[in-house]
């Protein structure tokens, strides 16, 4: 039997998207590969705002969001060997997959076509997945990550989505000594990208239009801060950067993406990890934008368990810690409103207050 009661701060009325009500919910049907976790901390992600405001489509109500989860194991299934009761663990934006397809068998389970998101997804038996603004959660062991003793739970929480989302493309595209890496947008994800890229040994270029953040960005370790409000900011960096990671999830139609692409070295990559509302596509591009340097544009979806373990080891070894603000989970409405208004510096973490 479960050792915890399942209840959380749930969306019940989309017209009041940040007025969440404490509700009990049905958890995932427990299976042999599952880990049950009593939640102590949960980060607040822009994805939560997009989901609650219906920007990514209709929510399955009532809905508990949150996918930057830290807690302690209360129960494990018969097939679980990696974890035991009492272990401190984390869960990110995915909570299950088929474990049979080519991506799943190639350490790309985060790209499984049948993956289950941590909230607002539906299991084959009809149970709707509920997230981390709650007392507890169940997850397949492949999507549960052991947290090193050296990393506090409050620091580990936002690594589960924000940290992993930007760490994965940085690792995939070879960030390290001798590489020049640009970070576009210095918010919750972008600040992590600066921290990781610097810890990985790259030369870091931070792009921002917000002068109030420039002192923070310097403290985060960026080698160069480029004010994108300045005319022709991109010209001195033509054919310079090996990689640009864009964390922006809002683009105006006239955002000059071609200017950013021009800063890439031959076969450099522009990888976008921010995902705007469904009605806000990327600005249009002409093939000329790709021809002069043979650059590539792409995306990235969170990260695999292998990525997560590598990320946590980097954080442990290099003492990388996020810039966070803590608040009790009952203040989630305020946190969500501030994330939507871009007032957080740079990530909120909610602490458990439900008994």
HELIX and SHEET records of a PDB file:
HELIX    1   1 UNK A   14  UNK A   16  5                                   3    
HELIX    2   2 UNK A   46  UNK A   52  1                                   7    
HELIX    3   3 UNK A  104  UNK A  106  5                                   3    
HELIX    4   4 UNK A  109  UNK A  111  5                                   3    
HELIX    5   5 UNK A  141  UNK A  143  5                                   3    
HELIX    6   6 UNK A  153  UNK A  157  1                                   5    
HELIX    7   7 UNK A  158  UNK A  160  5                                   3    
HELIX    8   8 UNK A  162  UNK A  172  1                                  11    
HELIX    9   9 UNK A  188  UNK A  199  1                                  12    
HELIX   10  10 UNK A  211  UNK A  213  5                                   3    
HELIX   11  11 UNK A  214  UNK A  220  1                                   7    
HELIX   12  12 UNK A  235  UNK A  237  5                                   3    
HELIX   13  13 UNK A  257  UNK A  261  1                                   5    
HELIX   14  14 UNK A  288  UNK A  291  1                                   4    
HELIX   15  15 UNK A  305  UNK A  318  1                                  14    
HELIX   16  16 UNK A  329  UNK A  331  5                                   3    
HELIX   17  17 UNK A  332  UNK A  340  1                                   9    
SHEET    1   A 3 UNK A  21  UNK A  24  0                                        
SHEET    2   A 3 UNK A   7  UNK A  11 -1                                        
SHEET    3   A 3 UNK A  63  UNK A  64 -1                                        
SHEET    1   B 5 UNK A 136  UNK A 140  0                                        
SHEET    2   B 5 UNK A  34  UNK A  44 -1                                        
SHEET    3   B 5 UNK A  69  UNK A  76 -1                                        
SHEET    4   B 5 UNK A  88  UNK A  91 -1                                        
SHEET    5   B 5 UNK A 144  UNK A 146 -1                                        
SHEET    1   C 4 UNK A 136  UNK A 140  0                                        
SHEET    2   C 4 UNK A  34  UNK A  44 -1                                        
SHEET    3   C 4 UNK A 347  UNK A 351 -1                                        
SHEET    4   C 4 UNK A 324  UNK A 328  1                                        
SHEET    1   D 2 UNK A  94  UNK A  96  0                                        
SHEET    2   D 2 UNK A 116  UNK A 117 -1                                        
SHEET    1   E 6 UNK A 224  UNK A 227  0                                        
SHEET    2   E 6 UNK A 203  UNK A 208  1                                        
SHEET    3   E 6 UNK A 180  UNK A 184  1                                        
SHEET    4   E 6 UNK A 241  UNK A 246  1                                        
SHEET    5   E 6 UNK A 264  UNK A 272  1                                        
SHEET    6   E 6 UNK A 296  UNK A 299  1                                        
END                                                                             
